[in-house]
Amino acid sequence: MTIADPEGRAFEQTAWLMRQLDLIITPDNALAHLAGGLGVPTWILLGRVPDWRWQITGQDCHWYPTARLFRQPSHGDWNSVFQEVAVQLSQFSS
């Protein structure tokens, strides 16, 4: 077996890098939780029926105050999610 990160520092380095960014856009994964835990502004893209911790409705995140949730309006409709992210991103960057 090959250990890709023998010193175990990859996640620590990822955290450092995230702190340098203005915004993280990610699906529901470990990076969403890391960014949220660090207090970095984070937009989390969720499927129609997300994991229980994201609740069923709303854009606010009870776990991470700096996170915003973007939800599929219907199963498989990522196009609407990405359109909304694009609109919000243009406002965020202006």
PDB file as gemmi writes it, atoms N, CA and C in Angstrom:
CRYST1    1.000    1.000    1.000  90.00  90.00  90.00 P 1                      
ATOM      1  N   MET A   1       0.835  -1.158   0.000  1.00  0.00           N  
ATOM      2  CA  MET A   1       0.000   0.000   0.000  1.00  0.00           C  
ATOM      3  C   MET A   1       0.896   1.243   0.000  1.00  0.00           C  
ATOM      4  N   THR A   2       0.505   2.234  -0.788  1.00  0.00           N  
ATOM      5  CA  THR A   2       1.215   3.503  -0.853  1.00  0.00           C  
ATOM      6  C   THR A   2       0.410   4.553  -0.110  1.00  0.00           C  
ATOM      7  N   ILE A   3       1.047   5.251   0.793  1.00  0.00           N  
ATOM      8  CA  ILE A   3       0.389   6.330   1.527  1.00  0.00           C  
ATOM      9  C   ILE A   3       0.704   7.634   0.812  1.00  0.00           C  
ATOM     10  N   ALA A   4      -0.331   8.271   0.286  1.00  0.00           N  
ATOM     11  CA  ALA A   4      -0.144   9.473  -0.526  1.00  0.00           C  
ATOM     12  C   ALA A   4       0.372  10.650   0.291  1.00  0.00           C  
ATOM     13  N   ASP A   5       0.039  10.688   1.557  1.00  0.00           N  
ATOM     14  CA  ASP A   5       0.434  11.794   2.419  1.00  0.00           C  
ATOM     15  C   ASP A   5       1.024  11.226   3.714  1.00  0.00           C  
ATOM     16  N   PRO A   6       2.248  10.730   3.667  1.00  0.00           N  
ATOM     17  CA  PRO A   6       2.803  10.031   4.834  1.00  0.00           C  
ATOM     18  C   PRO A   6       2.904  10.891   6.089  1.00  0.00           C  
ATOM     19  N   GLU A   7       3.018  12.196   5.936  1.00  0.00           N  
ATOM     20  CA  GLU A   7       3.094  13.069   7.102  1.00  0.00           C  
ATOM     21  C   GLU A   7       1.720  13.464   7.619  1.00  0.00           C  
ATOM     22  N   GLY A   8       0.669  13.144   6.855  1.00  0.00           N  
ATOM     23  CA  GLY A   8      -0.689  13.443   7.290  1.00  0.00           C  
ATOM     24  C   GLY A   8      -1.013  14.927   7.331  1.00  0.00           C  
ATOM     25  N   ARG A   9      -0.463  15.701   6.417  1.00  0.00           N  
ATOM     26  CA  ARG A   9      -0.637  17.145   6.460  1.00  0.00           C  
ATOM     27  C   ARG A   9      -1.541  17.687   5.354  1.00  0.00           C  
ATOM     28  N   ALA A  10      -2.062  16.848   4.487  1.00  0.00           N  
ATOM     29  CA  ALA A  10      -2.835  17.329   3.337  1.00  0.00           C  
ATOM     30  C   ALA A  10      -4.055  18.135   3.774  1.00  0.00           C  
ATOM     31  N   PHE A  11      -4.779  17.638   4.766  1.00  0.00           N  
ATOM     32  CA  PHE A  11      -5.984  18.353   5.205  1.00  0.00           C  
ATOM     33  C   PHE A  11      -5.608  19.669   5.890  1.00  0.00           C  
ATOM     34  N   GLU A  12      -4.525  19.665   6.615  1.00  0.00           N  
ATOM     35  CA  GLU A  12      -4.030  20.886   7.249  1.00  0.00           C  
ATOM     36  C   GLU A  12      -3.653  21.919   6.185  1.00  0.00           C  
ATOM     37  N   GLN A  13      -3.015  21.485   5.133  1.00  0.00           N  
ATOM     38  CA  GLN A  13      -2.642  22.393   4.043  1.00  0.00           C  
ATOM     39  C   GLN A  13      -3.878  22.896   3.301  1.00  0.00           C  
ATOM     40  N   THR A  14      -4.855  22.025   3.142  1.00  0.00           N  
ATOM     41  CA  THR A  14      -6.117  22.435   2.519  1.00  0.00           C  
ATOM     42  C   THR A  14      -6.789  23.504   3.359  1.00  0.00           C  
ATOM     43  N   ALA A  15      -6.801  23.325   4.665  1.00  0.00           N  
ATOM     44  CA  ALA A  15      -7.401  24.314   5.568  1.00  0.00           C  
ATOM     45  C   ALA A  15      -6.689  25.656   5.448  1.00  0.00           C  
ATOM     46  N   TRP A  16      -5.360  25.625   5.405  1.00  0.00           N  
ATOM     47  CA  TRP A  16      -4.608  26.873   5.251  1.00  0.00           C  
ATOM     48  C   TRP A  16      -5.001  27.577   3.962  1.00  0.00           C  
ATOM     49  N   LEU A  17      -5.066  26.814   2.870  1.00  0.00           N  
ATOM     50  CA  LEU A  17      -5.422  27.390   1.575  1.00  0.00           C  
ATOM     51  C   LEU A  17      -6.834  27.967   1.608  1.00  0.00           C  
ATOM     52  N   MET A  18      -7.766  27.264   2.206  1.00  0.00           N  
ATOM     53  CA  MET A  18      -9.151  27.748   2.279  1.00  0.00           C  
ATOM     54  C   MET A  18      -9.240  29.098   2.997  1.00  0.00           C  
ATOM     55  N   ARG A  19      -8.441  29.271   4.027  1.00  0.00           N  
ATOM     56  CA  ARG A  19      -8.458  30.542   4.766  1.00  0.00           C  
ATOM     57  C   ARG A  19      -7.999  31.719   3.909  1.00  0.00           C  
ATOM     58  N   GLN A  20      -7.315  31.440   2.814  1.00  0.00           N  
ATOM     59  CA  GLN A  20      -6.828  32.504   1.932  1.00  0.00           C  
ATOM     60  C   GLN A  20      -7.873  32.927   0.898  1.00  0.00           C  
ATOM     61  N   LEU A  21      -8.952  32.172   0.759  1.00  0.00           N  
ATOM     62  CA  LEU A  21      -9.945  32.405  -0.281  1.00  0.00           C  
ATOM     63  C   LEU A  21     -11.097  33.268   0.215  1.00  0.00           C  
ATOM     64  N   ASP A  22     -11.745  33.955  -0.708  1.00  0.00           N  
ATOM     65  CA  ASP A  22     -12.903  34.776  -0.389  1.00  0.00           C  
ATOM     66  C   ASP A  22     -14.179  33.954  -0.293  1.00  0.00           C  
ATOM     67  N   LEU A  23     -14.215  32.829  -1.013  1.00  0.00           N  
ATOM     68  CA  LEU A  23     -15.432  32.029  -1.093  1.00  0.00           C  
ATOM     69  C   LEU A  23     -15.083  30.614  -1.532  1.00  0.00           C  
ATOM     70  N   ILE A  24     -15.752  29.644  -0.932  1.00  0.00           N  
ATOM     71  CA  ILE A  24     -15.640  28.243  -1.333  1.00  0.00           C  
ATOM     72  C   ILE A  24     -16.997  27.827  -1.891  1.00  0.00           C  
ATOM     73  N   ILE A  25     -17.018  27.208  -3.063  1.00  0.00           N  
ATOM     74  CA  ILE A  25     -18.232  26.629  -3.637  1.00  0.00           C  
ATOM     75  C   ILE A  25     -17.976  25.139  -3.768  1.00  0.00           C  
ATOM     76  N   THR A  26     -18.822  24.329  -3.126  1.00  0.00           N  
ATOM     77  CA  THR A  26     -18.569  22.898  -3.055  1.00  0.00           C  
ATOM     78  C   THR A  26     -19.860  22.116  -2.876  1.00  0.00           C  
ATOM     79  N   PRO A  27     -19.880  20.865  -3.313  1.00  0.00           N  
ATOM     80  CA  PRO A  27     -21.009  20.015  -2.949  1.00  0.00           C  
ATOM     81  C   PRO A  27     -20.859  19.576  -1.493  1.00  0.00           C  
ATOM     82  N   ASP A  28     -21.818  18.826  -1.017  1.00  0.00           N  
ATOM     83  CA  ASP A  28     -21.775  18.299   0.345  1.00  0.00           C  
ATOM     84  C   ASP A  28     -20.681  17.239   0.427  1.00  0.00           C  
ATOM     85  N   ASN A  29     -19.561  17.628   1.014  1.00  0.00           N  
ATOM     86  CA  ASN A  29     -18.443  16.711   1.209  1.00  0.00           C  
ATOM     87  C   ASN A  29     -17.594  17.222   2.369  1.00  0.00           C  
ATOM     88  N   ALA A  30     -16.461  16.609   2.596  1.00  0.00           N  
ATOM     89  CA  ALA A  30     -15.599  17.002   3.710  1.00  0.00           C  
ATOM     90  C   ALA A  30     -15.135  18.449   3.591  1.00  0.00           C  
ATOM     91  N   LEU A  31     -14.924  18.922   2.370  1.00  0.00           N  
ATOM     92  CA  LEU A  31     -14.477  20.305   2.190  1.00  0.00           C  
ATOM     93  C   LEU A  31     -15.539  21.300   2.639  1.00  0.00           C  
ATOM     94  N   ALA A  32     -16.807  20.976   2.444  1.00  0.00           N  
ATOM     95  CA  ALA A  32     -17.894  21.849   2.909  1.00  0.00           C  
ATOM     96  C   ALA A  32     -17.823  21.996   4.422  1.00  0.00           C  
ATOM     97  N   HIS A  33     -17.593  20.894   5.115  1.00  0.00           N  
ATOM     98  CA  HIS A  33     -17.524  20.931   6.578  1.00  0.00           C  
ATOM     99  C   HIS A  33     -16.250  21.628   7.060  1.00  0.00           C  
ATOM    100  N   LEU A  34     -15.152  21.416   6.378  1.00  0.00           N  
ATOM    101  CA  LEU A  34     -13.909  22.078   6.751  1.00  0.00           C  
ATOM    102  C   LEU A  34     -14.041  23.587   6.583  1.00  0.00           C  
ATOM    103  N   ALA A  35     -14.519  24.019   5.428  1.00  0.00           N  
ATOM    104  CA  ALA A  35     -14.679  25.454   5.179  1.00  0.00           C  
ATOM    105  C   ALA A  35     -15.668  26.074   6.165  1.00  0.00           C  
ATOM    106  N   GLY A  36     -16.781  25.399   6.388  1.00  0.00           N  
ATOM    107  CA  GLY A  36     -17.763  25.894   7.349  1.00  0.00           C  
ATOM    108  C   GLY A  36     -17.189  25.994   8.746  1.00  0.00           C  
ATOM    109  N   GLY A  37     -16.446  24.972   9.154  1.00  0.00           N  
ATOM    110  CA  GLY A  37     -15.825  24.985  10.476  1.00  0.00           C  
ATOM    111  C   GLY A  37     -14.772  26.065  10.628  1.00  0.00           C  
ATOM    112  N   LEU A  38     -14.140  26.434   9.539  1.00  0.00           N  
ATOM    113  CA  LEU A  38     -13.133  27.500   9.560  1.00  0.00           C  
ATOM    114  C   LEU A  38     -13.754  28.890   9.522  1.00  0.00           C  
ATOM    115  N   GLY A  39     -15.052  28.946   9.216  1.00  0.00           N  
ATOM    116  CA  GLY A  39     -15.719  30.246   9.122  1.00  0.00           C  
ATOM    117  C   GLY A  39     -15.508  30.949   7.791  1.00  0.00           C  
ATOM    118  N   VAL A  40     -15.051  30.214   6.789  1.00  0.00           N  
ATOM    119  CA  VAL A  40     -14.862  30.781   5.454  1.00  0.00           C  
ATOM    120  C   VAL A  40     -16.228  30.841   4.761  1.00  0.00           C  
ATOM    121  N   PRO A  41     -16.568  31.923   4.092  1.00  0.00           N  
ATOM    122  CA  PRO A  41     -17.825  31.943   3.339  1.00  0.00           C  
ATOM    123  C   PRO A  41     -17.875  30.745   2.384  1.00  0.00           C  
ATOM    124  N   THR A  42     -18.946  29.973   2.481  1.00  0.00           N  
ATOM    125  CA  THR A  42     -19.051  28.712   1.755  1.00  0.00           C  
ATOM    126  C   THR A  42     -20.447  28.555   1.183  1.00  0.00           C  
ATOM    127  N   TRP A  43     -20.504  28.221  -0.087  1.00  0.00           N  
ATOM    128  CA  TRP A  43     -21.775  27.898  -0.734  1.00  0.00           C  
ATOM    129  C   TRP A  43     -21.777  26.400  -0.975  1.00  0.00           C  
ATOM    130  N   ILE A  44     -22.789  25.740  -0.419  1.00  0.00           N  
ATOM    131  CA  ILE A  44     -22.867  24.282  -0.484  1.00  0.00           C  
ATOM    132  C   ILE A  44     -24.004  23.887  -1.420  1.00  0.00           C  
ATOM    133  N   LEU A  45     -23.677  23.090  -2.431  1.00  0.00           N  
ATOM    134  CA  LEU A  45     -24.643  22.661  -3.431  1.00  0.00           C  
ATOM    135  C   LEU A  45     -25.234  21.326  -2.996  1.00  0.00           C  
ATOM    136  N   LEU A  46     -26.558  21.300  -2.895  1.00  0.00           N  
ATOM    137  CA  LEU A  46     -27.239  20.122  -2.357  1.00  0.00           C  
ATOM    138  C   LEU A  46     -28.221  19.520  -3.351  1.00  0.00           C  
ATOM    139  N   GLY A  47     -28.336  18.209  -3.309  1.00  0.00           N  
ATOM    140  CA  GLY A  47     -29.342  17.510  -4.097  1.00  0.00           C  
ATOM    141  C   GLY A  47     -30.732  17.762  -3.523  1.00  0.00           C  
ATOM    142  N   ARG A  48     -31.722  17.271  -4.202  1.00  0.00           N  
ATOM    143  CA  ARG A  48     -33.123  17.487  -3.814  1.00  0.00           C  
ATOM    144  C   ARG A  48     -33.416  16.981  -2.410  1.00  0.00           C  
ATOM    145  N   VAL A  49     -32.898  15.822  -2.067  1.00  0.00           N  
ATOM    146  CA  VAL A  49     -33.082  15.268  -0.726  1.00  0.00           C  
ATOM    147  C   VAL A  49     -31.700  15.151  -0.085  1.00  0.00           C  
ATOM    148  N   PRO A  50     -31.292  16.192   0.629  1.00  0.00           N  
ATOM    149  CA  PRO A  50     -29.936  16.210   1.181  1.00  0.00           C  
ATOM    150  C   PRO A  50     -29.836  15.370   2.452  1.00  0.00           C  
ATOM    151  N   ASP A  51     -28.626  15.214   2.907  1.00  0.00           N  
ATOM    152  CA  ASP A  51     -28.372  14.570   4.188  1.00  0.00           C  
ATOM    153  C   ASP A  51     -29.111  15.335   5.289  1.00  0.00           C  
ATOM    154  N   TRP A  52     -29.482  14.665   6.357  1.00  0.00           N  
ATOM    155  CA  TRP A  52     -30.319  15.238   7.411  1.00  0.00           C  
ATOM    156  C   TRP A  52     -29.748  16.537   7.996  1.00  0.00           C  
ATOM    157  N   ARG A  53     -28.459  16.664   8.053  1.00  0.00           N  
ATOM    158  CA  ARG A  53     -27.883  17.844   8.729  1.00  0.00           C  
ATOM    159  C   ARG A  53     -28.154  19.154   7.994  1.00  0.00           C  
ATOM    160  N   TRP A  54     -28.564  19.072   6.730  1.00  0.00           N  
ATOM    161  CA  TRP A  54     -28.820  20.289   5.949  1.00  0.00           C  
ATOM    162  C   TRP A  54     -30.286  20.704   5.985  1.00  0.00           C  
ATOM    163  N   GLN A  55     -31.090  20.013   6.748  1.00  0.00           N  
ATOM    164  CA  GLN A  55     -32.534  20.284   6.800  1.00  0.00           C  
ATOM    165  C   GLN A  55     -33.152  20.013   5.428  1.00  0.00           C  
ATOM    166  N   ILE A  56     -34.417  20.278   5.293  1.00  0.00           N  
ATOM    167  CA  ILE A  56     -35.118  20.008   4.038  1.00  0.00           C  
ATOM    168  C   ILE A  56     -35.306  21.289   3.210  1.00  0.00           C  
ATOM    169  N   THR A  57     -35.420  22.427   3.867  1.00  0.00           N  
ATOM    170  CA  THR A  57     -35.647  23.684   3.155  1.00  0.00           C  
ATOM    171  C   THR A  57     -34.728  24.769   3.706  1.00  0.00           C  
ATOM    172  N   GLY A  58     -34.679  25.868   2.994  1.00  0.00           N  
ATOM    173  CA  GLY A  58     -33.953  27.047   3.457  1.00  0.00           C  
ATOM    174  C   GLY A  58     -32.541  27.119   2.914  1.00  0.00           C  
ATOM    175  N   GLN A  59     -31.988  28.315   3.001  1.00  0.00           N  
ATOM    176  CA  GLN A  59     -30.619  28.526   2.522  1.00  0.00           C  
ATOM    177  C   GLN A  59     -29.634  28.742   3.660  1.00  0.00           C  
ATOM    178  N   ASP A  60     -30.154  28.937   4.875  1.00  0.00           N  
ATOM    179  CA  ASP A  60     -29.271  29.120   6.022  1.00  0.00           C  
ATOM    180  C   ASP A  60     -28.826  27.771   6.567  1.00  0.00           C  
ATOM    181  N   CYS A  61     -27.642  27.756   7.124  1.00  0.00           N  
ATOM    182  CA  CYS A  61     -27.071  26.533   7.675  1.00  0.00           C  
ATOM    183  C   CYS A  61     -26.945  26.691   9.192  1.00  0.00           C  
ATOM    184  N   HIS A  62     -27.587  25.814   9.921  1.00  0.00           N  
ATOM    185  CA  HIS A  62     -27.547  25.898  11.384  1.00  0.00           C  
ATOM    186  C   HIS A  62     -26.177  25.525  11.947  1.00  0.00           C  
ATOM    187  N   TRP A  63     -25.429  24.747  11.217  1.00  0.00           N  
ATOM    188  CA  TRP A  63     -24.120  24.291  11.689  1.00  0.00           C  
ATOM    189  C   TRP A  63     -23.029  25.335  11.450  1.00  0.00           C  
ATOM    190  N   TYR A  64     -23.119  26.008  10.314  1.00  0.00           N  
ATOM    191  CA  TYR A  64     -22.055  26.925   9.913  1.00  0.00           C  
ATOM    192  C   TYR A  64     -22.664  28.262   9.499  1.00  0.00           C  
ATOM    193  N   PRO A  65     -22.540  29.297  10.326  1.00  0.00           N  
ATOM    194  CA  PRO A  65     -23.164  30.589  10.019  1.00  0.00           C  
ATOM    195  C   PRO A  65     -22.659  31.250   8.735  1.00  0.00           C  
ATOM    196  N   THR A  66     -21.467  30.901   8.287  1.00  0.00           N  
ATOM    197  CA  THR A  66     -20.926  31.520   7.066  1.00  0.00           C  
ATOM    198  C   THR A  66     -21.271  30.721   5.807  1.00  0.00           C  
ATOM    199  N   ALA A  67     -22.070  29.675   5.960  1.00  0.00           N  
ATOM    200  CA  ALA A  67     -22.435  28.839   4.807  1.00  0.00           C  
ATOM    201  C   ALA A  67     -23.815  29.215   4.284  1.00  0.00           C  
ATOM    202  N   ARG A  68     -23.976  29.064   2.996  1.00  0.00           N  
ATOM    203  CA  ARG A  68     -25.265  29.260   2.328  1.00  0.00           C  
ATOM    204  C   ARG A  68     -25.553  28.003   1.517  1.00  0.00           C  
ATOM    205  N   LEU A  69     -26.791  27.553   1.566  1.00  0.00           N  
ATOM    206  CA  LEU A  69     -27.175  26.316   0.899  1.00  0.00           C  
ATOM    207  C   LEU A  69     -27.907  26.609  -0.402  1.00  0.00           C  
ATOM    208  N   PHE A  70     -27.495  25.930  -1.450  1.00  0.00           N  
ATOM    209  CA  PHE A  70     -28.153  26.012  -2.759  1.00  0.00           C  
ATOM    210  C   PHE A  70     -28.729  24.631  -3.047  1.00  0.00           C  
ATOM    211  N   ARG A  71     -30.051  24.570  -3.223  1.00  0.00           N  
ATOM    212  CA  ARG A  71     -30.747  23.289  -3.325  1.00  0.00           C  
ATOM    213  C   ARG A  71     -31.326  23.033  -4.711  1.00  0.00           C  
ATOM    214  N   GLN A  72     -31.326  21.778  -5.106  1.00  0.00           N  
ATOM    215  CA  GLN A  72     -32.017  21.393  -6.329  1.00  0.00           C  
ATOM    216  C   GLN A  72     -33.522  21.594  -6.124  1.00  0.00           C  
ATOM    217  N   PRO A  73     -34.206  22.237  -7.063  1.00  0.00           N  
ATOM    218  CA  PRO A  73     -35.662  22.371  -6.943  1.00  0.00           C  
ATOM    219  C   PRO A  73     -36.381  21.058  -7.251  1.00  0.00           C  
ATOM    220  N   SER A  74     -35.758  20.223  -8.059  1.00  0.00           N  
ATOM    221  CA  SER A  74     -36.309  18.897  -8.350  1.00  0.00           C  
ATOM    222  C   SER A  74     -35.144  17.939  -8.560  1.00  0.00           C  
ATOM    223  N   HIS A  75     -35.420  16.660  -8.389  1.00  0.00           N  
ATOM    224  CA  HIS A  75     -34.373  15.643  -8.482  1.00  0.00           C  
ATOM    225  C   HIS A  75     -33.615  15.746  -9.817  1.00  0.00           C  
ATOM    226  N   GLY A  76     -32.302  15.845  -9.730  1.00  0.00           N  
ATOM    227  CA  GLY A  76     -31.457  15.868 -10.915  1.00  0.00           C  
ATOM    228  C   GLY A  76     -31.301  17.222 -11.586  1.00  0.00           C  
ATOM    229  N   ASP A  77     -31.967  18.244 -11.071  1.00  0.00           N  
ATOM    230  CA  ASP A  77     -31.931  19.568 -11.711  1.00  0.00           C  
ATOM    231  C   ASP A  77     -30.767  20.402 -11.171  1.00  0.00           C  
ATOM    232  N   TRP A  78     -29.575  20.073 -11.644  1.00  0.00           N  
ATOM    233  CA  TRP A  78     -28.402  20.857 -11.255  1.00  0.00           C  
ATOM    234  C   TRP A  78     -28.306  22.148 -12.049  1.00  0.00           C  
ATOM    235  N   ASN A  79     -28.916  22.189 -13.208  1.00  0.00           N  
ATOM    236  CA  ASN A  79     -28.860  23.390 -14.036  1.00  0.00           C  
ATOM    237  C   ASN A  79     -29.393  24.603 -13.276  1.00  0.00           C  
ATOM    238  N   SER A  80     -30.522  24.446 -12.609  1.00  0.00           N  
ATOM    239  CA  SER A  80     -31.095  25.554 -11.834  1.00  0.00           C  
ATOM    240  C   SER A  80     -30.169  25.975 -10.697  1.00  0.00           C  
ATOM    241  N   VAL A  81     -29.541  24.994 -10.073  1.00  0.00           N  
ATOM    242  CA  VAL A  81     -28.606  25.294  -8.979  1.00  0.00           C  
ATOM    243  C   VAL A  81     -27.446  26.135  -9.501  1.00  0.00           C  
ATOM    244  N   PHE A  82     -26.851  25.702 -10.609  1.00  0.00           N  
ATOM    245  CA  PHE A  82     -25.704  26.428 -11.155  1.00  0.00           C  
ATOM    246  C   PHE A  82     -26.091  27.799 -11.700  1.00  0.00           C  
ATOM    247  N   GLN A  83     -27.295  27.933 -12.219  1.00  0.00           N  
ATOM    248  CA  GLN A  83     -27.762  29.252 -12.666  1.00  0.00           C  
ATOM    249  C   GLN A  83     -27.875  30.204 -11.479  1.00  0.00           C  
ATOM    250  N   GLU A  84     -28.435  29.719 -10.384  1.00  0.00           N  
ATOM    251  CA  GLU A  84     -28.565  30.567  -9.190  1.00  0.00           C  
ATOM    252  C   GLU A  84     -27.191  30.918  -8.620  1.00  0.00           C  
ATOM    253  N   VAL A  85     -26.293  29.961  -8.597  1.00  0.00           N  
ATOM    254  CA  VAL A  85     -24.930  30.234  -8.128  1.00  0.00           C  
ATOM    255  C   VAL A  85     -24.274  31.291  -9.012  1.00  0.00           C  
ATOM    256  N   ALA A  86     -24.457  31.198 -10.319  1.00  0.00           N  
ATOM    257  CA  ALA A  86     -23.866  32.176 -11.240  1.00  0.00           C  
ATOM    258  C   ALA A  86     -24.403  33.575 -10.968  1.00  0.00           C  
ATOM    259  N   VAL A  87     -25.700  33.699 -10.745  1.00  0.00           N  
ATOM    260  CA  VAL A  87     -26.304  34.999 -10.444  1.00  0.00           C  
ATOM    261  C   VAL A  87     -25.723  35.554  -9.144  1.00  0.00           C  
ATOM    262  N   GLN A  88     -25.708  34.719  -8.116  1.00  0.00           N  
ATOM    263  CA  GLN A  88     -25.199  35.168  -6.819  1.00  0.00           C  
ATOM    264  C   GLN A  88     -23.702  35.467  -6.868  1.00  0.00           C  
ATOM    265  N   LEU A  89     -22.968  34.705  -7.648  1.00  0.00           N  
ATOM    266  CA  LEU A  89     -21.529  34.931  -7.767  1.00  0.00           C  
ATOM    267  C   LEU A  89     -21.228  36.261  -8.446  1.00  0.00           C  
ATOM    268  N   SER A  90     -22.026  36.625  -9.439  1.00  0.00           N  
ATOM    269  CA  SER A  90     -21.809  37.916 -10.097  1.00  0.00           C  
ATOM    270  C   SER A  90     -22.071  39.062  -9.121  1.00  0.00           C  
ATOM    271  N   GLN A  91     -23.030  38.881  -8.224  1.00  0.00           N  
ATOM    272  CA  GLN A  91     -23.300  39.901  -7.205  1.00  0.00           C  
ATOM    273  C   GLN A  91     -22.216  39.899  -6.131  1.00  0.00           C  
ATOM    274  N   PHE A  92     -21.739  38.731  -5.777  1.00  0.00           N  
ATOM    275  CA  PHE A  92     -20.696  38.587  -4.759  1.00  0.00           C  
ATOM    276  C   PHE A  92     -19.409  39.273  -5.190  1.00  0.00           C  
ATOM    277  N   SER A  93     -19.089  39.142  -6.471  1.00  0.00           N  
ATOM    278  CA  SER A  93     -17.818  39.670  -6.961  1.00  0.00           C  
ATOM    279  C   SER A  93     -17.872  41.134  -7.363  1.00  0.00           C  
ATOM    280  N   SER A  94     -19.062  41.734  -7.328  1.00  0.00           N  
ATOM    281  CA  SER A  94     -19.134  43.147  -7.720  1.00  0.00           C  
ATOM    282  C   SER A  94     -19.120  44.073  -6.532  1.00  0.00           C  
TER     283      SER A  94                                                      
END                                                                             
